[in-house]
Amino acid sequence: MTDLALAYRIMATPDPTNPISSVFTPSTPSSSSQTTRPKILGICRPWFSSASPHVLSACSALVSHYTTNLGYTTTDISLPHLHAGQLAHALTILSEVSSYPALSVPGIPSTLSPANKLLLGVGAQIPATDLLLAQQLRNLLMQHLAHLFRQHPGLLIVTPTTPNAGWRRYEQDMRCGISDANMSVQSIRYVWLANFTGCPAITVPAGMVDAGEGEGEGRLPVGLMAMGEWGDEEGLLAWGREAEEWAWREGEEKVRRGKGWEDARRWCEGSA
């Protein structure tokens, strides 16, 4: 978590040569007032509980640790139009990517996999009226979140990071790629809201669980995610540090690498 905090503060350092960036103050740990800020976790129960049973069990145990040992309280919250909002988010991303200027450069489209070509083809057919409606829904969701953050100062909205532990890979996927829109939508069931509304979020390890039926074999890592108010990155880092301390204290079972883990950094260093 220390590495993440350091990386964030470097990226968040205001650029003195930029007229917009220069008006912001540097992010510091003291700005979050961790000693006095309320410790409150917001949970949209139907949404939270839609994760698979083994993911739900691990995430619920971590929430229990926050409330039992760290002085946090939970409050039930409602979040409207979650299904429609997730579709609006996907529609917006596809529309943006399909209109990316580099795609008009000769030769670039031919480098895409068939699955990505299919997605871009769908995105290119999105009418402007649907894109405008998606942004209206985005505005509604942001207004609702602003209301929740005013109603509950210091609120962190918690969910599992993903509803499932892993995604089964088939041998033919390595040869031809994969296009599974249903699984893609399922995998981002929780993370889309922060991306769509611009709220900061952080995910922390909740433990290792057995792969569910149809999700592969072995034990796989799952996470708990917290989404905070705009500008509350330091508060999220402090929350994440508490989870990290719990994970290490619980032992290797919470943080060890799963079977088949690949060291991408080693790959990059080896190809340099």
C-alpha atoms as a printed R data frame, in Angstrom:
    type eleno elety resid chain resno       x       y       z
1   ATOM     1    CA   MET     A     1   0.000   0.000   0.000
2   ATOM     2    CA   THR     A     2   2.969   2.294   0.611
3   ATOM     3    CA   ASP     A     3   4.039   1.851  -3.017
4   ATOM     4    CA   LEU     A     4   0.518   2.693  -4.208
5   ATOM     5    CA   ALA     A     5   0.375   5.804  -2.011
6   ATOM     6    CA   LEU     A     6   3.747   6.979  -3.309
7   ATOM     7    CA   ALA     A     7   2.759   6.390  -6.944
8   ATOM     8    CA   TYR     A     8  -0.527   8.247  -6.442
9   ATOM     9    CA   ARG     A     9   1.113  11.289  -4.844
10  ATOM    10    CA   ILE     A    10   3.622  11.508  -7.676
11  ATOM    11    CA   MET     A    11   0.848  11.367 -10.282
12  ATOM    12    CA   ALA     A    12  -1.296  13.822  -8.308
13  ATOM    13    CA   THR     A    13   1.441  16.434  -7.991
14  ATOM    14    CA   PRO     A    14   0.127  19.665  -9.611
15  ATOM    15    CA   ASP     A    15   1.864  20.772 -12.796
16  ATOM    16    CA   PRO     A    16   2.980  24.388 -12.211
17  ATOM    17    CA   THR     A    17   3.046  25.035 -15.963
18  ATOM    18    CA   ASN     A    18  -0.593  24.031 -16.448
19  ATOM    19    CA   PRO     A    19  -3.170  26.756 -15.650
20  ATOM    20    CA   ILE     A    20  -5.737  24.190 -14.430
21  ATOM    21    CA   SER     A    21  -3.495  21.683 -12.655
22  ATOM    22    CA   SER     A    22  -1.517  24.412 -10.877
23  ATOM    23    CA   VAL     A    23  -4.536  25.595  -8.833
24  ATOM    24    CA   PHE     A    24  -4.775  22.247  -7.009
25  ATOM    25    CA   THR     A    25  -2.901  21.573  -3.783
26  ATOM    26    CA   PRO     A    26  -0.609  18.542  -3.462
27  ATOM    27    CA   SER     A    27  -2.209  15.461  -1.951
28  ATOM    28    CA   THR     A    28  -0.947  14.688   1.557
29  ATOM    29    CA   PRO     A    29  -1.968  12.096   4.172
30  ATOM    30    CA   SER     A    30  -3.024  14.822   6.624
31  ATOM    31    CA   SER     A    31  -5.598  16.205   4.192
32  ATOM    32    CA   SER     A    32  -7.902  13.244   4.807
33  ATOM    33    CA   SER     A    33  -8.141  13.923   8.577
34  ATOM    34    CA   GLN     A    34  -8.183  10.218   9.336
35  ATOM    35    CA   THR     A    35  -8.271  10.783  13.079
36  ATOM    36    CA   THR     A    36 -11.610  12.563  12.990
37  ATOM    37    CA   ARG     A    37 -13.363  11.413   9.823
38  ATOM    38    CA   PRO     A    38 -16.406   9.165  10.273
39  ATOM    39    CA   LYS     A    39 -15.825   5.474   9.619
40  ATOM    40    CA   ILE     A    40 -18.875   4.389   7.672
41  ATOM    41    CA   LEU     A    41 -19.300   1.726   5.012
42  ATOM    42    CA   GLY     A    42 -22.273   1.936   2.663
43  ATOM    43    CA   ILE     A    43 -23.668  -1.336   1.341
44  ATOM    44    CA   CYS     A    44 -26.322  -1.752  -1.326
45  ATOM    45    CA   ARG     A    45 -27.427  -5.176  -0.091
46  ATOM    46    CA   PRO     A    46 -29.076  -6.593  -3.239
47  ATOM    47    CA   TRP     A    47 -26.101  -5.519  -5.350
48  ATOM    48    CA   PHE     A    48 -23.460  -6.708  -2.876
49  ATOM    49    CA   SER     A    49 -25.193 -10.064  -2.443
50  ATOM    50    CA   SER     A    50 -25.332 -10.800  -6.172
51  ATOM    51    CA   ALA     A    51 -21.747 -12.120  -6.070
52  ATOM    52    CA   SER     A    52 -21.119 -15.852  -6.137
53  ATOM    53    CA   PRO     A    53 -21.352 -17.502  -2.695
54  ATOM    54    CA   HIS     A    54 -17.615 -18.049  -2.163
55  ATOM    55    CA   VAL     A    55 -16.747 -14.465  -3.153
56  ATOM    56    CA   LEU     A    56 -19.558 -13.141  -0.958
57  ATOM    57    CA   SER     A    57 -18.297 -15.125   2.029
58  ATOM    58    CA   ALA     A    58 -14.735 -13.773   1.762
59  ATOM    59    CA   CYS     A    59 -15.838 -10.172   1.287
60  ATOM    60    CA   SER     A    60 -18.353 -10.348   4.122
61  ATOM    61    CA   ALA     A    61 -15.601 -11.587   6.455
62  ATOM    62    CA   LEU     A    62 -13.457  -8.544   5.657
63  ATOM    63    CA   VAL     A    63 -16.391  -6.174   6.185
64  ATOM    64    CA   SER     A    64 -16.965  -7.876   9.537
65  ATOM    65    CA   HIS     A    65 -13.326  -7.213  10.463
66  ATOM    66    CA   TYR     A    66 -13.783  -3.501   9.736
67  ATOM    67    CA   THR     A    67 -16.895  -3.264  11.883
68  ATOM    68    CA   THR     A    68 -15.778  -5.551  14.726
69  ATOM    69    CA   ASN     A    69 -12.142  -4.503  15.142
70  ATOM    70    CA   LEU     A    70 -11.636  -1.115  13.501
71  ATOM    71    CA   GLY     A    71 -14.637   0.922  14.626
72  ATOM    72    CA   TYR     A    72 -16.477   1.106  11.316
73  ATOM    73    CA   THR     A    73 -20.251   1.084  11.035
74  ATOM    74    CA   THR     A    74 -22.336  -0.003   8.061
75  ATOM    75    CA   THR     A    75 -25.397   1.636   6.587
76  ATOM    76    CA   ASP     A    76 -27.738   0.309   3.940
77  ATOM    77    CA   ILE     A    77 -27.897   2.491   0.847
78  ATOM    78    CA   SER     A    78 -29.846   2.342  -2.396
79  ATOM    79    CA   LEU     A    79 -28.332   2.777  -5.833
80  ATOM    80    CA   PRO     A    80 -30.800   3.277  -8.691
81  ATOM    81    CA   HIS     A    81 -30.709   1.948 -12.250
82  ATOM    82    CA   LEU     A    82 -27.682  -0.295 -11.734
83  ATOM    83    CA   HIS     A    83 -28.387  -2.574 -14.701
84  ATOM    84    CA   ALA     A    84 -29.234   0.297 -17.046
85  ATOM    85    CA   GLY     A    85 -26.244   2.238 -15.752
86  ATOM    86    CA   GLN     A    86 -23.862  -0.601 -16.499
87  ATOM    87    CA   LEU     A    87 -25.193  -0.864 -20.050
88  ATOM    88    CA   ALA     A    88 -24.861   2.922 -20.436
89  ATOM    89    CA   HIS     A    89 -21.252   2.653 -19.296
90  ATOM    90    CA   ALA     A    90 -20.480  -0.111 -21.806
91  ATOM    91    CA   LEU     A    91 -22.227   1.838 -24.561
92  ATOM    92    CA   THR     A    92 -20.172   4.942 -23.773
93  ATOM    93    CA   ILE     A    93 -16.851   3.073 -23.772
94  ATOM    94    CA   LEU     A    94 -17.605   1.284 -27.035
95  ATOM    95    CA   SER     A    95 -18.652   4.533 -28.673
96  ATOM    96    CA   GLU     A    96 -15.484   6.315 -27.553
97  ATOM    97    CA   VAL     A    97 -13.171   3.521 -28.646
98  ATOM    98    CA   SER     A    98 -14.899   3.109 -32.017
99  ATOM    99    CA   SER     A    99 -14.338   6.792 -32.796
100 ATOM   100    CA   TYR     A   100 -10.652   6.752 -31.812
101 ATOM   101    CA   PRO     A   101  -8.674   8.537 -34.584
102 ATOM   102    CA   ALA     A   102  -5.918   5.917 -34.737
103 ATOM   103    CA   LEU     A   103  -8.406   3.370 -36.050
104 ATOM   104    CA   SER     A   104  -8.601   5.295 -39.308
105 ATOM   105    CA   VAL     A   105  -4.871   4.869 -39.952
106 ATOM   106    CA   PRO     A   106  -4.285   2.296 -42.706
107 ATOM   107    CA   GLY     A   107  -3.081  -1.019 -41.318
108 ATOM   108    CA   ILE     A   108  -4.079  -0.427 -37.695
109 ATOM   109    CA   PRO     A   109  -7.458  -2.243 -37.818
110 ATOM   110    CA   SER     A   110  -5.769  -5.329 -39.246
111 ATOM   111    CA   THR     A   111  -3.746  -5.701 -36.033
112 ATOM   112    CA   LEU     A   112  -6.882  -6.166 -33.934
113 ATOM   113    CA   SER     A   113  -8.159  -9.584 -32.929
114 ATOM   114    CA   PRO     A   114 -11.440 -10.774 -34.483
115 ATOM   115    CA   ALA     A   115 -13.184 -10.364 -31.127
116 ATOM   116    CA   ASN     A   116 -12.104  -6.712 -30.845
117 ATOM   117    CA   LYS     A   117 -13.093  -6.042 -34.449
118 ATOM   118    CA   LEU     A   118 -16.542  -7.364 -33.595
119 ATOM   119    CA   LEU     A   119 -16.817  -5.080 -30.554
120 ATOM   120    CA   LEU     A   120 -15.712  -2.031 -32.548
121 ATOM   121    CA   GLY     A   121 -18.226  -2.881 -35.239
122 ATOM   122    CA   VAL     A   122 -20.985  -2.871 -32.641
123 ATOM   123    CA   GLY     A   123 -19.726   0.396 -31.185
124 ATOM   124    CA   ALA     A   124 -19.742   2.073 -34.587
125 ATOM   125    CA   GLN     A   125 -23.502   1.456 -34.864
126 ATOM   126    CA   ILE     A   126 -24.419   3.290 -31.635
127 ATOM   127    CA   PRO     A   127 -26.670   6.253 -32.509
128 ATOM   128    CA   ALA     A   128 -25.993   9.685 -31.046
129 ATOM   129    CA   THR     A   129 -29.376   9.681 -29.284
130 ATOM   130    CA   ASP     A   130 -28.415   6.583 -27.275
131 ATOM   131    CA   LEU     A   131 -25.062   8.123 -26.361
132 ATOM   132    CA   LEU     A   132 -26.812  11.272 -25.116
133 ATOM   133    CA   LEU     A   133 -29.261   9.217 -23.064
134 ATOM   134    CA   ALA     A   134 -26.337   7.334 -21.507
135 ATOM   135    CA   GLN     A   135 -24.785  10.623 -20.376
136 ATOM   136    CA   GLN     A   136 -28.081  11.745 -18.877
137 ATOM   137    CA   LEU     A   137 -28.116   8.549 -16.841
138 ATOM   138    CA   ARG     A   138 -24.512   9.192 -15.832
139 ATOM   139    CA   ASN     A   139 -25.528  12.618 -14.545
140 ATOM   140    CA   LEU     A   140 -28.413  11.124 -12.572
141 ATOM   141    CA   LEU     A   141 -26.109   8.559 -10.941
142 ATOM   142    CA   MET     A   142 -23.580  11.259 -10.024
143 ATOM   143    CA   GLN     A   143 -26.311  13.379  -8.440
144 ATOM   144    CA   HIS     A   144 -27.479  10.392  -6.395
145 ATOM   145    CA   LEU     A   145 -23.940   9.645  -5.226
146 ATOM   146    CA   ALA     A   146 -23.426  13.299  -4.298
147 ATOM   147    CA   HIS     A   147 -26.584  13.071  -2.175
148 ATOM   148    CA   LEU     A   148 -25.268   9.965  -0.392
149 ATOM   149    CA   PHE     A   149 -21.896  11.581   0.302
150 ATOM   150    CA   ARG     A   150 -23.612  14.676   1.744
151 ATOM   151    CA   GLN     A   151 -25.943  12.524   3.835
152 ATOM   152    CA   HIS     A   152 -23.104  10.340   5.164
153 ATOM   153    CA   PRO     A   153 -19.801  12.295   5.398
154 ATOM   154    CA   GLY     A   154 -16.816  10.000   4.995
155 ATOM   155    CA   LEU     A   155 -18.930   7.307   3.321
156 ATOM   156    CA   LEU     A   156 -17.120   4.495   1.514
157 ATOM   157    CA   ILE     A   157 -19.335   2.327  -0.692
158 ATOM   158    CA   VAL     A   158 -18.079  -1.264  -0.533
159 ATOM   159    CA   THR     A   159 -18.663  -4.162  -2.911
160 ATOM   160    CA   PRO     A   160 -16.777  -7.245  -4.052
161 ATOM   161    CA   THR     A   161 -14.271  -6.312  -6.764
162 ATOM   162    CA   THR     A   162 -15.703  -8.931  -9.100
163 ATOM   163    CA   PRO     A   163 -18.734 -11.177  -8.575
164 ATOM   164    CA   ASN     A   164 -16.879 -14.331  -9.606
165 ATOM   165    CA   ALA     A   165 -13.493 -15.854  -8.834
166 ATOM   166    CA   GLY     A   166 -11.769 -16.193 -12.164
167 ATOM   167    CA   TRP     A   167 -12.905 -16.869 -15.701
168 ATOM   168    CA   ARG     A   168 -12.541 -20.307 -17.248
169 ATOM   169    CA   ARG     A   169 -10.073 -20.396 -20.131
170 ATOM   170    CA   TYR     A   170 -10.461 -22.910 -22.933
171 ATOM   171    CA   GLU     A   171  -7.688 -24.122 -25.183
172 ATOM   172    CA   GLN     A   172  -9.225 -22.593 -28.292
173 ATOM   173    CA   ASP     A   173  -9.179 -19.167 -26.651
174 ATOM   174    CA   MET     A   174  -5.401 -19.058 -27.062
175 ATOM   175    CA   ARG     A   175  -5.700 -19.666 -30.801
176 ATOM   176    CA   CYS     A   176  -8.724 -17.601 -31.756
177 ATOM   177    CA   GLY     A   177  -9.348 -15.149 -28.928
178 ATOM   178    CA   ILE     A   178 -12.633 -14.869 -27.092
179 ATOM   179    CA   SER     A   179 -15.780 -12.810 -27.375
180 ATOM   180    CA   ASP     A   180 -18.056 -13.462 -24.415
181 ATOM   181    CA   ALA     A   181 -20.109 -10.333 -23.838
182 ATOM   182    CA   ASN     A   182 -22.146 -11.899 -21.038
183 ATOM   183    CA   MET     A   183 -19.045 -12.799 -19.021
184 ATOM   184    CA   SER     A   184 -17.456  -9.415 -19.728
185 ATOM   185    CA   VAL     A   185 -20.524  -7.618 -18.391
186 ATOM   186    CA   GLN     A   186 -20.645  -9.926 -15.365
187 ATOM   187    CA   SER     A   187 -16.987  -9.337 -14.523
188 ATOM   188    CA   ILE     A   188 -17.423  -5.542 -14.319
189 ATOM   189    CA   ARG     A   189 -20.681  -5.702 -12.351
190 ATOM   190    CA   TYR     A   190 -19.185  -3.587  -9.552
191 ATOM   191    CA   VAL     A   191 -16.240  -1.654 -10.974
192 ATOM   192    CA   TRP     A   192 -18.167   0.157 -13.716
193 ATOM   193    CA   LEU     A   193 -19.823   2.642 -11.351
194 ATOM   194    CA   ALA     A   194 -16.572   4.265 -10.215
195 ATOM   195    CA   ASN     A   195 -15.296   4.424 -13.788
196 ATOM   196    CA   PHE     A   196 -18.525   5.913 -15.123
197 ATOM   197    CA   THR     A   197 -18.970   8.557 -12.407
198 ATOM   198    CA   GLY     A   198 -15.313   9.457 -11.820
199 ATOM   199    CA   CYS     A   199 -15.315   8.465  -8.144
200 ATOM   200    CA   PRO     A   200 -11.990   7.171  -6.794
201 ATOM   201    CA   ALA     A   201 -11.915   3.530  -5.753
202 ATOM   202    CA   ILE     A   202  -9.480   1.002  -4.361
203 ATOM   203    CA   THR     A   203  -9.491  -2.787  -4.159
204 ATOM   204    CA   VAL     A   204  -7.849  -4.845  -1.416
205 ATOM   205    CA   PRO     A   205  -7.268  -8.596  -1.006
206 ATOM   206    CA   ALA     A   206 -10.113 -10.413   0.737
207 ATOM   207    CA   GLY     A   207  -8.571 -13.874   0.562
208 ATOM   208    CA   MET     A   208  -8.287 -16.990  -1.575
209 ATOM   209    CA   VAL     A   209 -11.342 -19.036  -2.487
210 ATOM   210    CA   ASP     A   210 -12.027 -22.247  -4.370
211 ATOM   211    CA   ALA     A   211 -12.908 -21.696  -8.004
212 ATOM   212    CA   GLY     A   212 -16.636 -21.977  -8.534
213 ATOM   213    CA   GLU     A   213 -18.348 -24.336 -10.916
214 ATOM   214    CA   GLY     A   214 -17.453 -23.384 -14.471
215 ATOM   215    CA   GLU     A   215 -14.755 -20.943 -13.328
216 ATOM   216    CA   GLY     A   216 -11.688 -23.180 -13.386
217 ATOM   217    CA   GLU     A   217  -9.672 -25.130 -10.822
218 ATOM   218    CA   GLY     A   218  -7.604 -24.402  -7.731
219 ATOM   219    CA   ARG     A   219  -7.783 -21.445  -5.365
220 ATOM   220    CA   LEU     A   220  -8.112 -17.937  -6.727
221 ATOM   221    CA   PRO     A   221  -7.734 -14.459  -5.172
222 ATOM   222    CA   VAL     A   222 -10.774 -12.250  -4.605
223 ATOM   223    CA   GLY     A   223 -10.969  -8.636  -3.503
224 ATOM   224    CA   LEU     A   224 -13.147  -6.104  -1.721
225 ATOM   225    CA   MET     A   225 -13.535  -2.694  -3.334
226 ATOM   226    CA   ALA     A   226 -14.343   0.648  -1.730
227 ATOM   227    CA   MET     A   227 -15.509   3.714  -3.672
228 ATOM   228    CA   GLY     A   228 -15.193   7.139  -2.075
229 ATOM   229    CA   GLU     A   229 -16.279  10.679  -2.736
230 ATOM   230    CA   TRP     A   230 -14.577  12.676  -5.453
231 ATOM   231    CA   GLY     A   231 -11.197  13.829  -4.123
232 ATOM   232    CA   ASP     A   232 -11.039  11.315  -1.260
233 ATOM   233    CA   GLU     A   233  -8.119   9.287  -2.567
234 ATOM   234    CA   GLU     A   234  -6.175   9.724   0.680
235 ATOM   235    CA   GLY     A   235  -9.106   8.361   2.666
236 ATOM   236    CA   LEU     A   236  -9.188   5.299   0.430
237 ATOM   237    CA   LEU     A   237  -5.461   4.748   0.834
238 ATOM   238    CA   ALA     A   238  -5.868   4.795   4.610
239 ATOM   239    CA   TRP     A   239  -8.754   2.305   4.348
240 ATOM   240    CA   GLY     A   240  -6.671   0.079   2.110
241 ATOM   241    CA   ARG     A   241  -3.764   0.149   4.531
242 ATOM   242    CA   GLU     A   242  -6.035  -1.231   7.253
243 ATOM   243    CA   ALA     A   243  -7.056  -4.112   4.976
244 ATOM   244    CA   GLU     A   244  -3.449  -4.803   4.058
245 ATOM   245    CA   GLU     A   245  -2.483  -5.073   7.737
246 ATOM   246    CA   TRP     A   246  -5.348  -7.525   8.259
247 ATOM   247    CA   ALA     A   247  -4.343  -9.628   5.266
248 ATOM   248    CA   TRP     A   248  -0.738 -10.001   6.404
249 ATOM   249    CA   ARG     A   249  -1.792 -10.678   9.981
250 ATOM   250    CA   GLU     A   250  -4.107 -13.457   8.799
251 ATOM   251    CA   GLY     A   251  -1.165 -15.140   7.110
252 ATOM   252    CA   GLU     A   252  -0.099 -16.287   3.684
253 ATOM   253    CA   GLU     A   253  -3.550 -17.683   2.902
254 ATOM   254    CA   LYS     A   254  -4.889 -14.173   2.333
255 ATOM   255    CA   VAL     A   255  -2.150 -12.875   0.058
256 ATOM   256    CA   ARG     A   256  -0.276 -15.770  -1.517
257 ATOM   257    CA   ARG     A   257  -0.113 -16.065  -5.285
258 ATOM   258    CA   GLY     A   258  -2.534 -18.448  -6.906
259 ATOM   259    CA   LYS     A   259  -1.606 -21.454  -9.030
260 ATOM   260    CA   GLY     A   260  -0.605 -20.379 -12.508
261 ATOM   261    CA   TRP     A   261   0.368 -16.842 -11.457
262 ATOM   262    CA   GLU     A   262   2.582 -15.213 -14.055
263 ATOM   263    CA   ASP     A   263   5.224 -12.569 -13.351
264 ATOM   264    CA   ALA     A   264   4.476 -10.020 -16.080
265 ATOM   265    CA   ARG     A   265   7.279  -7.765 -14.866
266 ATOM   266    CA   ARG     A   266   9.818 -10.553 -15.359
267 ATOM   267    CA   TRP     A   267   8.493 -11.082 -18.860
268 ATOM   268    CA   CYS     A   268   8.959  -7.398 -19.689
269 ATOM   269    CA   GLU     A   269  12.458  -7.287 -18.233
270 ATOM   270    CA   GLY     A   270  13.415 -10.381 -20.174
271 ATOM   271    CA   SER     A   271  12.266  -8.899 -23.486
272 ATOM   272    CA   ALA     A   272  13.959  -5.517 -22.935
